[in-house]
């Protein structure tokens, strides 16, 4: 197996473990609306950047980012327990705006379609 393929498989497994941990094991915070969108794993496996999305306004996102930074160590511990790796990557969370951007594009396309119907 090529190193890039292995790294992607490990990243996918980390993504799965992180999503399960946030949904099942975190009781102190309301992280039920968090969606883990992907995991970017460094070439040397030293860092796993967990991309996430959350529905809500800017205040909700900020609160979620604060909560995620507080539980990052616990999540990293769960990754270490469930995935046997030589080096456990440092887990950090980063907001993924792609879902918001796709919703904006969808609204734009809907508006264009309505305008075409009205004009045509």
Phi and psi restraints in degrees (range 20) as a CNS / XPLOR table:
assign (resid 1 and name C) (resid 2 and name N)
       (resid 2 and name CA) (resid 2 and name C) 1.0 -71.8 20.0 2
assign (resid 2 and name N) (resid 2 and name CA)
       (resid 2 and name C) (resid 3 and name N) 1.0 148.4 20.0 2
assign (resid 2 and name C) (resid 3 and name N)
       (resid 3 and name CA) (resid 3 and name C) 1.0 -57.7 20.0 2
assign (resid 3 and name N) (resid 3 and name CA)
       (resid 3 and name C) (resid 4 and name N) 1.0 -37.9 20.0 2
assign (resid 3 and name C) (resid 4 and name N)
       (resid 4 and name CA) (resid 4 and name C) 1.0 -66.1 20.0 2
assign (resid 4 and name N) (resid 4 and name CA)
       (resid 4 and name C) (resid 5 and name N) 1.0 -37.6 20.0 2
assign (resid 4 and name C) (resid 5 and name N)
       (resid 5 and name CA) (resid 5 and name C) 1.0 -66.8 20.0 2
assign (resid 5 and name N) (resid 5 and name CA)
       (resid 5 and name C) (resid 6 and name N) 1.0 -42.2 20.0 2
assign (resid 5 and name C) (resid 6 and name N)
       (resid 6 and name CA) (resid 6 and name C) 1.0 -63.7 20.0 2
assign (resid 6 and name N) (resid 6 and name CA)
       (resid 6 and name C) (resid 7 and name N) 1.0 -44.7 20.0 2
assign (resid 6 and name C) (resid 7 and name N)
       (resid 7 and name CA) (resid 7 and name C) 1.0 -60.5 20.0 2
assign (resid 7 and name N) (resid 7 and name CA)
       (resid 7 and name C) (resid 8 and name N) 1.0 -39.2 20.0 2
assign (resid 7 and name C) (resid 8 and name N)
       (resid 8 and name CA) (resid 8 and name C) 1.0 -67.5 20.0 2
assign (resid 8 and name N) (resid 8 and name CA)
       (resid 8 and name C) (resid 9 and name N) 1.0 -39.6 20.0 2
assign (resid 8 and name C) (resid 9 and name N)
       (resid 9 and name CA) (resid 9 and name C) 1.0 -63.7 20.0 2
assign (resid 9 and name N) (resid 9 and name CA)
       (resid 9 and name C) (resid 10 and name N) 1.0 -42.1 20.0 2
assign (resid 9 and name C) (resid 10 and name N)
       (resid 10 and name CA) (resid 10 and name C) 1.0 -64.7 20.0 2
assign (resid 10 and name N) (resid 10 and name CA)
       (resid 10 and name C) (resid 11 and name N) 1.0 -42.9 20.0 2
assign (resid 10 and name C) (resid 11 and name N)
       (resid 11 and name CA) (resid 11 and name C) 1.0 -60.8 20.0 2
assign (resid 11 and name N) (resid 11 and name CA)
       (resid 11 and name C) (resid 12 and name N) 1.0 -41.7 20.0 2
assign (resid 11 and name C) (resid 12 and name N)
       (resid 12 and name CA) (resid 12 and name C) 1.0 -63.3 20.0 2
assign (resid 12 and name N) (resid 12 and name CA)
       (resid 12 and name C) (resid 13 and name N) 1.0 -38.5 20.0 2
assign (resid 12 and name C) (resid 13 and name N)
       (resid 13 and name CA) (resid 13 and name C) 1.0 -69.3 20.0 2
assign (resid 13 and name N) (resid 13 and name CA)
       (resid 13 and name C) (resid 14 and name N) 1.0 -40.0 20.0 2
assign (resid 13 and name C) (resid 14 and name N)
       (resid 14 and name CA) (resid 14 and name C) 1.0 -61.6 20.0 2
assign (resid 14 and name N) (resid 14 and name CA)
       (resid 14 and name C) (resid 15 and name N) 1.0 -43.0 20.0 2
assign (resid 14 and name C) (resid 15 and name N)
       (resid 15 and name CA) (resid 15 and name C) 1.0 -57.7 20.0 2
assign (resid 15 and name N) (resid 15 and name CA)
       (resid 15 and name C) (resid 16 and name N) 1.0 -44.4 20.0 2
assign (resid 15 and name C) (resid 16 and name N)
       (resid 16 and name CA) (resid 16 and name C) 1.0 -63.7 20.0 2
assign (resid 16 and name N) (resid 16 and name CA)
       (resid 16 and name C) (resid 17 and name N) 1.0 -46.5 20.0 2
assign (resid 16 and name C) (resid 17 and name N)
       (resid 17 and name CA) (resid 17 and name C) 1.0 -63.9 20.0 2
assign (resid 17 and name N) (resid 17 and name CA)
       (resid 17 and name C) (resid 18 and name N) 1.0 -42.4 20.0 2
assign (resid 17 and name C) (resid 18 and name N)
       (resid 18 and name CA) (resid 18 and name C) 1.0 -63.6 20.0 2
assign (resid 18 and name N) (resid 18 and name CA)
       (resid 18 and name C) (resid 19 and name N) 1.0 -45.1 20.0 2
assign (resid 18 and name C) (resid 19 and name N)
       (resid 19 and name CA) (resid 19 and name C) 1.0 -61.5 20.0 2
assign (resid 19 and name N) (resid 19 and name CA)
       (resid 19 and name C) (resid 20 and name N) 1.0 -44.4 20.0 2
assign (resid 19 and name C) (resid 20 and name N)
       (resid 20 and name CA) (resid 20 and name C) 1.0 -62.8 20.0 2
assign (resid 20 and name N) (resid 20 and name CA)
       (resid 20 and name C) (resid 21 and name N) 1.0 -43.0 20.0 2
assign (resid 20 and name C) (resid 21 and name N)
       (resid 21 and name CA) (resid 21 and name C) 1.0 -62.4 20.0 2
assign (resid 21 and name N) (resid 21 and name CA)
       (resid 21 and name C) (resid 22 and name N) 1.0 -44.8 20.0 2
assign (resid 21 and name C) (resid 22 and name N)
       (resid 22 and name CA) (resid 22 and name C) 1.0 -64.6 20.0 2
assign (resid 22 and name N) (resid 22 and name CA)
       (resid 22 and name C) (resid 23 and name N) 1.0 -35.6 20.0 2
assign (resid 22 and name C) (resid 23 and name N)
       (resid 23 and name CA) (resid 23 and name C) 1.0 -80.3 20.0 2
assign (resid 23 and name N) (resid 23 and name CA)
       (resid 23 and name C) (resid 24 and name N) 1.0 -36.3 20.0 2
assign (resid 23 and name C) (resid 24 and name N)
       (resid 24 and name CA) (resid 24 and name C) 1.0 -104.0 20.0 2
assign (resid 24 and name N) (resid 24 and name CA)
       (resid 24 and name C) (resid 25 and name N) 1.0 -35.7 20.0 2
assign (resid 24 and name C) (resid 25 and name N)
       (resid 25 and name CA) (resid 25 and name C) 1.0 -102.6 20.0 2
assign (resid 25 and name N) (resid 25 and name CA)
       (resid 25 and name C) (resid 26 and name N) 1.0 -16.3 20.0 2
assign (resid 25 and name C) (resid 26 and name N)
       (resid 26 and name CA) (resid 26 and name C) 1.0 -93.9 20.0 2
assign (resid 26 and name N) (resid 26 and name CA)
       (resid 26 and name C) (resid 27 and name N) 1.0 110.6 20.0 2
assign (resid 26 and name C) (resid 27 and name N)
       (resid 27 and name CA) (resid 27 and name C) 1.0 -106.5 20.0 2
assign (resid 27 and name N) (resid 27 and name CA)
       (resid 27 and name C) (resid 28 and name N) 1.0 -21.2 20.0 2
assign (resid 27 and name C) (resid 28 and name N)
       (resid 28 and name CA) (resid 28 and name C) 1.0 -72.2 20.0 2
assign (resid 28 and name N) (resid 28 and name CA)
       (resid 28 and name C) (resid 29 and name N) 1.0 -27.5 20.0 2
assign (resid 28 and name C) (resid 29 and name N)
       (resid 29 and name CA) (resid 29 and name C) 1.0 -124.1 20.0 2
assign (resid 29 and name N) (resid 29 and name CA)
       (resid 29 and name C) (resid 30 and name N) 1.0 158.6 20.0 2
assign (resid 29 and name C) (resid 30 and name N)
       (resid 30 and name CA) (resid 30 and name C) 1.0 -91.7 20.0 2
assign (resid 30 and name N) (resid 30 and name CA)
       (resid 30 and name C) (resid 31 and name N) 1.0 91.1 20.0 2
assign (resid 30 and name C) (resid 31 and name N)
       (resid 31 and name CA) (resid 31 and name C) 1.0 -110.9 20.0 2
assign (resid 31 and name N) (resid 31 and name CA)
       (resid 31 and name C) (resid 32 and name N) 1.0 21.8 20.0 2
assign (resid 31 and name C) (resid 32 and name N)
       (resid 32 and name CA) (resid 32 and name C) 1.0 -70.3 20.0 2
assign (resid 32 and name N) (resid 32 and name CA)
       (resid 32 and name C) (resid 33 and name N) 1.0 -23.2 20.0 2
assign (resid 32 and name C) (resid 33 and name N)
       (resid 33 and name CA) (resid 33 and name C) 1.0 -90.8 20.0 2
assign (resid 33 and name N) (resid 33 and name CA)
       (resid 33 and name C) (resid 34 and name N) 1.0 4.2 20.0 2
assign (resid 33 and name C) (resid 34 and name N)
       (resid 34 and name CA) (resid 34 and name C) 1.0 -83.2 20.0 2
assign (resid 34 and name N) (resid 34 and name CA)
       (resid 34 and name C) (resid 35 and name N) 1.0 132.2 20.0 2
assign (resid 34 and name C) (resid 35 and name N)
       (resid 35 and name CA) (resid 35 and name C) 1.0 -115.9 20.0 2
assign (resid 35 and name N) (resid 35 and name CA)
       (resid 35 and name C) (resid 36 and name N) 1.0 122.4 20.0 2
assign (resid 35 and name C) (resid 36 and name N)
       (resid 36 and name CA) (resid 36 and name C) 1.0 -81.0 20.0 2
assign (resid 36 and name N) (resid 36 and name CA)
       (resid 36 and name C) (resid 37 and name N) 1.0 117.7 20.0 2
assign (resid 36 and name C) (resid 37 and name N)
       (resid 37 and name CA) (resid 37 and name C) 1.0 -92.7 20.0 2
assign (resid 37 and name N) (resid 37 and name CA)
       (resid 37 and name C) (resid 38 and name N) 1.0 -34.8 20.0 2
assign (resid 37 and name C) (resid 38 and name N)
       (resid 38 and name CA) (resid 38 and name C) 1.0 -169.7 20.0 2
assign (resid 38 and name N) (resid 38 and name CA)
       (resid 38 and name C) (resid 39 and name N) 1.0 169.6 20.0 2
assign (resid 38 and name C) (resid 39 and name N)
       (resid 39 and name CA) (resid 39 and name C) 1.0 -128.5 20.0 2
assign (resid 39 and name N) (resid 39 and name CA)
       (resid 39 and name C) (resid 40 and name N) 1.0 125.4 20.0 2
assign (resid 39 and name C) (resid 40 and name N)
       (resid 40 and name CA) (resid 40 and name C) 1.0 -104.5 20.0 2
assign (resid 40 and name N) (resid 40 and name CA)
       (resid 40 and name C) (resid 41 and name N) 1.0 117.2 20.0 2
assign (resid 40 and name C) (resid 41 and name N)
       (resid 41 and name CA) (resid 41 and name C) 1.0 -104.7 20.0 2
assign (resid 41 and name N) (resid 41 and name CA)
       (resid 41 and name C) (resid 42 and name N) 1.0 129.8 20.0 2
assign (resid 41 and name C) (resid 42 and name N)
       (resid 42 and name CA) (resid 42 and name C) 1.0 -63.5 20.0 2
assign (resid 42 and name N) (resid 42 and name CA)
       (resid 42 and name C) (resid 43 and name N) 1.0 153.4 20.0 2
assign (resid 42 and name C) (resid 43 and name N)
       (resid 43 and name CA) (resid 43 and name C) 1.0 -54.8 20.0 2
assign (resid 43 and name N) (resid 43 and name CA)
       (resid 43 and name C) (resid 44 and name N) 1.0 -37.1 20.0 2
assign (resid 43 and name C) (resid 44 and name N)
       (resid 44 and name CA) (resid 44 and name C) 1.0 -93.0 20.0 2
assign (resid 44 and name N) (resid 44 and name CA)
       (resid 44 and name C) (resid 45 and name N) 1.0 9.3 20.0 2
assign (resid 44 and name C) (resid 45 and name N)
       (resid 45 and name CA) (resid 45 and name C) 1.0 65.0 20.0 2
assign (resid 45 and name N) (resid 45 and name CA)
       (resid 45 and name C) (resid 46 and name N) 1.0 15.4 20.0 2
assign (resid 45 and name C) (resid 46 and name N)
       (resid 46 and name CA) (resid 46 and name C) 1.0 -79.2 20.0 2
assign (resid 46 and name N) (resid 46 and name CA)
       (resid 46 and name C) (resid 47 and name N) 1.0 -25.4 20.0 2
assign (resid 46 and name C) (resid 47 and name N)
       (resid 47 and name CA) (resid 47 and name C) 1.0 -141.5 20.0 2
assign (resid 47 and name N) (resid 47 and name CA)
       (resid 47 and name C) (resid 48 and name N) 1.0 136.4 20.0 2
assign (resid 47 and name C) (resid 48 and name N)
       (resid 48 and name CA) (resid 48 and name C) 1.0 -117.3 20.0 2
assign (resid 48 and name N) (resid 48 and name CA)
       (resid 48 and name C) (resid 49 and name N) 1.0 114.4 20.0 2
assign (resid 48 and name C) (resid 49 and name N)
       (resid 49 and name CA) (resid 49 and name C) 1.0 -93.4 20.0 2
assign (resid 49 and name N) (resid 49 and name CA)
       (resid 49 and name C) (resid 50 and name N) 1.0 114.6 20.0 2
assign (resid 49 and name C) (resid 50 and name N)
       (resid 50 and name CA) (resid 50 and name C) 1.0 -93.8 20.0 2
assign (resid 50 and name N) (resid 50 and name CA)
       (resid 50 and name C) (resid 51 and name N) 1.0 115.6 20.0 2
assign (resid 50 and name C) (resid 51 and name N)
       (resid 51 and name CA) (resid 51 and name C) 1.0 -89.6 20.0 2
assign (resid 51 and name N) (resid 51 and name CA)
       (resid 51 and name C) (resid 52 and name N) 1.0 134.5 20.0 2
assign (resid 51 and name C) (resid 52 and name N)
       (resid 52 and name CA) (resid 52 and name C) 1.0 -138.2 20.0 2
assign (resid 52 and name N) (resid 52 and name CA)
       (resid 52 and name C) (resid 53 and name N) 1.0 161.4 20.0 2
assign (resid 52 and name C) (resid 53 and name N)
       (resid 53 and name CA) (resid 53 and name C) 1.0 -131.5 20.0 2
assign (resid 53 and name N) (resid 53 and name CA)
       (resid 53 and name C) (resid 54 and name N) 1.0 152.5 20.0 2
assign (resid 53 and name C) (resid 54 and name N)
       (resid 54 and name CA) (resid 54 and name C) 1.0 -146.8 20.0 2
assign (resid 54 and name N) (resid 54 and name CA)
       (resid 54 and name C) (resid 55 and name N) 1.0 137.9 20.0 2
assign (resid 54 and name C) (resid 55 and name N)
       (resid 55 and name CA) (resid 55 and name C) 1.0 -79.6 20.0 2
assign (resid 55 and name N) (resid 55 and name CA)
       (resid 55 and name C) (resid 56 and name N) 1.0 140.5 20.0 2
assign (resid 55 and name C) (resid 56 and name N)
       (resid 56 and name CA) (resid 56 and name C) 1.0 136.9 20.0 2
assign (resid 56 and name N) (resid 56 and name CA)
       (resid 56 and name C) (resid 57 and name N) 1.0 -179.1 20.0 2
assign (resid 56 and name C) (resid 57 and name N)
       (resid 57 and name CA) (resid 57 and name C) 1.0 -84.0 20.0 2
assign (resid 57 and name N) (resid 57 and name CA)
       (resid 57 and name C) (resid 58 and name N) 1.0 -176.5 20.0 2
assign (resid 57 and name C) (resid 58 and name N)
       (resid 58 and name CA) (resid 58 and name C) 1.0 -61.4 20.0 2
assign (resid 58 and name N) (resid 58 and name CA)
       (resid 58 and name C) (resid 59 and name N) 1.0 -36.4 20.0 2
assign (resid 58 and name C) (resid 59 and name N)
       (resid 59 and name CA) (resid 59 and name C) 1.0 -65.8 20.0 2
assign (resid 59 and name N) (resid 59 and name CA)
       (resid 59 and name C) (resid 60 and name N) 1.0 -40.6 20.0 2
assign (resid 59 and name C) (resid 60 and name N)
       (resid 60 and name CA) (resid 60 and name C) 1.0 -64.0 20.0 2
assign (resid 60 and name N) (resid 60 and name CA)
       (resid 60 and name C) (resid 61 and name N) 1.0 -41.7 20.0 2
assign (resid 60 and name C) (resid 61 and name N)
       (resid 61 and name CA) (resid 61 and name C) 1.0 -63.6 20.0 2
assign (resid 61 and name N) (resid 61 and name CA)
       (resid 61 and name C) (resid 62 and name N) 1.0 -41.9 20.0 2
assign (resid 61 and name C) (resid 62 and name N)
       (resid 62 and name CA) (resid 62 and name C) 1.0 -64.5 20.0 2
assign (resid 62 and name N) (resid 62 and name CA)
       (resid 62 and name C) (resid 63 and name N) 1.0 -42.8 20.0 2
assign (resid 62 and name C) (resid 63 and name N)
       (resid 63 and name CA) (resid 63 and name C) 1.0 -63.3 20.0 2
assign (resid 63 and name N) (resid 63 and name CA)
       (resid 63 and name C) (resid 64 and name N) 1.0 -40.5 20.0 2
assign (resid 63 and name C) (resid 64 and name N)
       (resid 64 and name CA) (resid 64 and name C) 1.0 -64.7 20.0 2
assign (resid 64 and name N) (resid 64 and name CA)
       (resid 64 and name C) (resid 65 and name N) 1.0 -42.3 20.0 2
assign (resid 64 and name C) (resid 65 and name N)
       (resid 65 and name CA) (resid 65 and name C) 1.0 -61.1 20.0 2
assign (resid 65 and name N) (resid 65 and name CA)
       (resid 65 and name C) (resid 66 and name N) 1.0 -39.9 20.0 2
assign (resid 65 and name C) (resid 66 and name N)
       (resid 66 and name CA) (resid 66 and name C) 1.0 -64.1 20.0 2
assign (resid 66 and name N) (resid 66 and name CA)
       (resid 66 and name C) (resid 67 and name N) 1.0 -45.3 20.0 2
assign (resid 66 and name C) (resid 67 and name N)
       (resid 67 and name CA) (resid 67 and name C) 1.0 -62.7 20.0 2
assign (resid 67 and name N) (resid 67 and name CA)
       (resid 67 and name C) (resid 68 and name N) 1.0 -43.3 20.0 2
assign (resid 67 and name C) (resid 68 and name N)
       (resid 68 and name CA) (resid 68 and name C) 1.0 -65.0 20.0 2
assign (resid 68 and name N) (resid 68 and name CA)
       (resid 68 and name C) (resid 69 and name N) 1.0 -38.1 20.0 2
assign (resid 68 and name C) (resid 69 and name N)
       (resid 69 and name CA) (resid 69 and name C) 1.0 -65.6 20.0 2
assign (resid 69 and name N) (resid 69 and name CA)
       (resid 69 and name C) (resid 70 and name N) 1.0 -31.9 20.0 2
assign (resid 69 and name C) (resid 70 and name N)
       (resid 70 and name CA) (resid 70 and name C) 1.0 -70.7 20.0 2
assign (resid 70 and name N) (resid 70 and name CA)
       (resid 70 and name C) (resid 71 and name N) 1.0 -32.4 20.0 2
assign (resid 70 and name C) (resid 71 and name N)
       (resid 71 and name CA) (resid 71 and name C) 1.0 -98.9 20.0 2
assign (resid 71 and name N) (resid 71 and name CA)
       (resid 71 and name C) (resid 72 and name N) 1.0 3.8 20.0 2
assign (resid 71 and name C) (resid 72 and name N)
       (resid 72 and name CA) (resid 72 and name C) 1.0 -58.3 20.0 2
assign (resid 72 and name N) (resid 72 and name CA)
       (resid 72 and name C) (resid 73 and name N) 1.0 -40.9 20.0 2
assign (resid 72 and name C) (resid 73 and name N)
       (resid 73 and name CA) (resid 73 and name C) 1.0 -64.0 20.0 2
assign (resid 73 and name N) (resid 73 and name CA)
       (resid 73 and name C) (resid 74 and name N) 1.0 -42.6 20.0 2
assign (resid 73 and name C) (resid 74 and name N)
       (resid 74 and name CA) (resid 74 and name C) 1.0 -63.5 20.0 2
assign (resid 74 and name N) (resid 74 and name CA)
       (resid 74 and name C) (resid 75 and name N) 1.0 -42.4 20.0 2
assign (resid 74 and name C) (resid 75 and name N)
       (resid 75 and name CA) (resid 75 and name C) 1.0 -63.8 20.0 2
assign (resid 75 and name N) (resid 75 and name CA)
       (resid 75 and name C) (resid 76 and name N) 1.0 -41.4 20.0 2
assign (resid 75 and name C) (resid 76 and name N)
       (resid 76 and name CA) (resid 76 and name C) 1.0 -61.8 20.0 2
assign (resid 76 and name N) (resid 76 and name CA)
       (resid 76 and name C) (resid 77 and name N) 1.0 -39.1 20.0 2
assign (resid 76 and name C) (resid 77 and name N)
       (resid 77 and name CA) (resid 77 and name C) 1.0 -62.8 20.0 2
assign (resid 77 and name N) (resid 77 and name CA)
       (resid 77 and name C) (resid 78 and name N) 1.0 -42.1 20.0 2
assign (resid 77 and name C) (resid 78 and name N)
       (resid 78 and name CA) (resid 78 and name C) 1.0 -63.2 20.0 2
assign (resid 78 and name N) (resid 78 and name CA)
       (resid 78 and name C) (resid 79 and name N) 1.0 -40.4 20.0 2
assign (resid 78 and name C) (resid 79 and name N)
       (resid 79 and name CA) (resid 79 and name C) 1.0 -60.6 20.0 2
assign (resid 79 and name N) (resid 79 and name CA)
       (resid 79 and name C) (resid 80 and name N) 1.0 -43.6 20.0 2
assign (resid 79 and name C) (resid 80 and name N)
       (resid 80 and name CA) (resid 80 and name C) 1.0 -63.8 20.0 2
assign (resid 80 and name N) (resid 80 and name CA)
       (resid 80 and name C) (resid 81 and name N) 1.0 -36.0 20.0 2
assign (resid 80 and name C) (resid 81 and name N)
       (resid 81 and name CA) (resid 81 and name C) 1.0 -72.4 20.0 2
assign (resid 81 and name N) (resid 81 and name CA)
       (resid 81 and name C) (resid 82 and name N) 1.0 -35.8 20.0 2
assign (resid 81 and name C) (resid 82 and name N)
       (resid 82 and name CA) (resid 82 and name C) 1.0 -97.0 20.0 2
assign (resid 82 and name N) (resid 82 and name CA)
       (resid 82 and name C) (resid 83 and name N) 1.0 -20.6 20.0 2
assign (resid 82 and name C) (resid 83 and name N)
       (resid 83 and name CA) (resid 83 and name C) 1.0 -123.7 20.0 2
assign (resid 83 and name N) (resid 83 and name CA)
       (resid 83 and name C) (resid 84 and name N) 1.0 121.7 20.0 2
assign (resid 83 and name C) (resid 84 and name N)
       (resid 84 and name CA) (resid 84 and name C) 1.0 -85.9 20.0 2
assign (resid 84 and name N) (resid 84 and name CA)
       (resid 84 and name C) (resid 85 and name N) 1.0 108.0 20.0 2
assign (resid 84 and name C) (resid 85 and name N)
       (resid 85 and name CA) (resid 85 and name C) 1.0 -129.1 20.0 2
assign (resid 85 and name N) (resid 85 and name CA)
       (resid 85 and name C) (resid 86 and name N) 1.0 153.0 20.0 2
assign (resid 85 and name C) (resid 86 and name N)
       (resid 86 and name CA) (resid 86 and name C) 1.0 -63.4 20.0 2
assign (resid 86 and name N) (resid 86 and name CA)
       (resid 86 and name C) (resid 87 and name N) 1.0 -42.3 20.0 2
assign (resid 86 and name C) (resid 87 and name N)
       (resid 87 and name CA) (resid 87 and name C) 1.0 -125.6 20.0 2
assign (resid 87 and name N) (resid 87 and name CA)
       (resid 87 and name C) (resid 88 and name N) 1.0 124.5 20.0 2
assign (resid 87 and name C) (resid 88 and name N)
       (resid 88 and name CA) (resid 88 and name C) 1.0 -82.5 20.0 2
assign (resid 88 and name N) (resid 88 and name CA)
       (resid 88 and name C) (resid 89 and name N) 1.0 123.6 20.0 2
assign (resid 88 and name C) (resid 89 and name N)
       (resid 89 and name CA) (resid 89 and name C) 1.0 -71.0 20.0 2
assign (resid 89 and name N) (resid 89 and name CA)
       (resid 89 and name C) (resid 90 and name N) 1.0 146.5 20.0 2
assign (resid 89 and name C) (resid 90 and name N)
       (resid 90 and name CA) (resid 90 and name C) 1.0 -70.5 20.0 2
assign (resid 90 and name N) (resid 90 and name CA)
       (resid 90 and name C) (resid 91 and name N) 1.0 126.7 20.0 2
assign (resid 90 and name C) (resid 91 and name N)
       (resid 91 and name CA) (resid 91 and name C) 1.0 -94.3 20.0 2
assign (resid 91 and name N) (resid 91 and name CA)
       (resid 91 and name C) (resid 92 and name N) 1.0 128.7 20.0 2
assign (resid 91 and name C) (resid 92 and name N)
       (resid 92 and name CA) (resid 92 and name C) 1.0 -136.9 20.0 2
assign (resid 92 and name N) (resid 92 and name CA)
       (resid 92 and name C) (resid 93 and name N) 1.0 149.7 20.0 2
assign (resid 92 and name C) (resid 93 and name N)
       (resid 93 and name CA) (resid 93 and name C) 1.0 -107.0 20.0 2
assign (resid 93 and name N) (resid 93 and name CA)
       (resid 93 and name C) (resid 94 and name N) 1.0 142.8 20.0 2
assign (resid 93 and name C) (resid 94 and name N)
       (resid 94 and name CA) (resid 94 and name C) 1.0 -142.2 20.0 2
assign (resid 94 and name N) (resid 94 and name CA)
       (resid 94 and name C) (resid 95 and name N) 1.0 132.3 20.0 2
assign (resid 94 and name C) (resid 95 and name N)
       (resid 95 and name CA) (resid 95 and name C) 1.0 -65.6 20.0 2
assign (resid 95 and name N) (resid 95 and name CA)
       (resid 95 and name C) (resid 96 and name N) 1.0 136.7 20.0 2
assign (resid 95 and name C) (resid 96 and name N)
       (resid 96 and name CA) (resid 96 and name C) 1.0 -108.4 20.0 2
assign (resid 96 and name N) (resid 96 and name CA)
       (resid 96 and name C) (resid 97 and name N) 1.0 108.8 20.0 2
assign (resid 96 and name C) (resid 97 and name N)
       (resid 97 and name CA) (resid 97 and name C) 1.0 -81.7 20.0 2
assign (resid 97 and name N) (resid 97 and name CA)
       (resid 97 and name C) (resid 98 and name N) 1.0 2.8 20.0 2
assign (resid 97 and name C) (resid 98 and name N)
       (resid 98 and name CA) (resid 98 and name C) 1.0 -61.9 20.0 2
assign (resid 98 and name N) (resid 98 and name CA)
       (resid 98 and name C) (resid 99 and name N) 1.0 -36.2 20.0 2
assign (resid 98 and name C) (resid 99 and name N)
       (resid 99 and name CA) (resid 99 and name C) 1.0 -67.4 20.0 2
assign (resid 99 and name N) (resid 99 and name CA)
       (resid 99 and name C) (resid 100 and name N) 1.0 -42.9 20.0 2
assign (resid 99 and name C) (resid 100 and name N)
       (resid 100 and name CA) (resid 100 and name C) 1.0 -61.6 20.0 2
assign (resid 100 and name N) (resid 100 and name CA)
       (resid 100 and name C) (resid 101 and name N) 1.0 -42.1 20.0 2
assign (resid 100 and name C) (resid 101 and name N)
       (resid 101 and name CA) (resid 101 and name C) 1.0 -65.1 20.0 2
assign (resid 101 and name N) (resid 101 and name CA)
       (resid 101 and name C) (resid 102 and name N) 1.0 -38.7 20.0 2
assign (resid 101 and name C) (resid 102 and name N)
       (resid 102 and name CA) (resid 102 and name C) 1.0 -68.3 20.0 2
assign (resid 102 and name N) (resid 102 and name CA)
       (resid 102 and name C) (resid 103 and name N) 1.0 -35.0 20.0 2
assign (resid 102 and name C) (resid 103 and name N)
       (resid 103 and name CA) (resid 103 and name C) 1.0 -65.5 20.0 2
assign (resid 103 and name N) (resid 103 and name CA)
       (resid 103 and name C) (resid 104 and name N) 1.0 -39.8 20.0 2
assign (resid 103 and name C) (resid 104 and name N)
       (resid 104 and name CA) (resid 104 and name C) 1.0 -63.1 20.0 2
assign (resid 104 and name N) (resid 104 and name CA)
       (resid 104 and name C) (resid 105 and name N) 1.0 -43.4 20.0 2
assign (resid 104 and name C) (resid 105 and name N)
       (resid 105 and name CA) (resid 105 and name C) 1.0 -63.4 20.0 2
assign (resid 105 and name N) (resid 105 and name CA)
       (resid 105 and name C) (resid 106 and name N) 1.0 -40.9 20.0 2
assign (resid 105 and name C) (resid 106 and name N)
       (resid 106 and name CA) (resid 106 and name C) 1.0 -61.8 20.0 2
assign (resid 106 and name N) (resid 106 and name CA)
       (resid 106 and name C) (resid 107 and name N) 1.0 -42.6 20.0 2
assign (resid 106 and name C) (resid 107 and name N)
       (resid 107 and name CA) (resid 107 and name C) 1.0 -63.4 20.0 2
assign (resid 107 and name N) (resid 107 and name CA)
       (resid 107 and name C) (resid 108 and name N) 1.0 -40.3 20.0 2
assign (resid 107 and name C) (resid 108 and name N)
       (resid 108 and name CA) (resid 108 and name C) 1.0 -63.1 20.0 2
assign (resid 108 and name N) (resid 108 and name CA)
       (resid 108 and name C) (resid 109 and name N) 1.0 -44.9 20.0 2
assign (resid 108 and name C) (resid 109 and name N)
       (resid 109 and name CA) (resid 109 and name C) 1.0 -63.9 20.0 2
assign (resid 109 and name N) (resid 109 and name CA)
       (resid 109 and name C) (resid 110 and name N) 1.0 -38.9 20.0 2
assign (resid 109 and name C) (resid 110 and name N)
       (resid 110 and name CA) (resid 110 and name C) 1.0 -63.1 20.0 2
assign (resid 110 and name N) (resid 110 and name CA)
       (resid 110 and name C) (resid 111 and name N) 1.0 -41.9 20.0 2
assign (resid 110 and name C) (resid 111 and name N)
       (resid 111 and name CA) (resid 111 and name C) 1.0 -64.8 20.0 2
assign (resid 111 and name N) (resid 111 and name CA)
       (resid 111 and name C) (resid 112 and name N) 1.0 -41.8 20.0 2
assign (resid 111 and name C) (resid 112 and name N)
       (resid 112 and name CA) (resid 112 and name C) 1.0 -62.8 20.0 2
assign (resid 112 and name N) (resid 112 and name CA)
       (resid 112 and name C) (resid 113 and name N) 1.0 -42.3 20.0 2
assign (resid 112 and name C) (resid 113 and name N)
       (resid 113 and name CA) (resid 113 and name C) 1.0 -63.8 20.0 2
assign (resid 113 and name N) (resid 113 and name CA)
       (resid 113 and name C) (resid 114 and name N) 1.0 -41.2 20.0 2
assign (resid 113 and name C) (resid 114 and name N)
       (resid 114 and name CA) (resid 114 and name C) 1.0 -64.1 20.0 2
assign (resid 114 and name N) (resid 114 and name CA)
       (resid 114 and name C) (resid 115 and name N) 1.0 -41.7 20.0 2
assign (resid 114 and name C) (resid 115 and name N)
       (resid 115 and name CA) (resid 115 and name C) 1.0 -63.9 20.0 2
assign (resid 115 and name N) (resid 115 and name CA)
       (resid 115 and name C) (resid 116 and name N) 1.0 -39.2 20.0 2
assign (resid 115 and name C) (resid 116 and name N)
       (resid 116 and name CA) (resid 116 and name C) 1.0 -65.1 20.0 2
assign (resid 116 and name N) (resid 116 and name CA)
       (resid 116 and name C) (resid 117 and name N) 1.0 -40.0 20.0 2
assign (resid 116 and name C) (resid 117 and name N)
       (resid 117 and name CA) (resid 117 and name C) 1.0 -65.2 20.0 2
assign (resid 117 and name N) (resid 117 and name CA)
       (resid 117 and name C) (resid 118 and name N) 1.0 -41.0 20.0 2
assign (resid 117 and name C) (resid 118 and name N)
       (resid 118 and name CA) (resid 118 and name C) 1.0 -66.8 20.0 2
assign (resid 118 and name N) (resid 118 and name CA)
       (resid 118 and name C) (resid 119 and name N) 1.0 -34.3 20.0 2
assign (resid 118 and name C) (resid 119 and name N)
       (resid 119 and name CA) (resid 119 and name C) 1.0 -89.4 20.0 2
assign (resid 119 and name N) (resid 119 and name CA)
       (resid 119 and name C) (resid 120 and name N) 1.0 -16.8 20.0 2
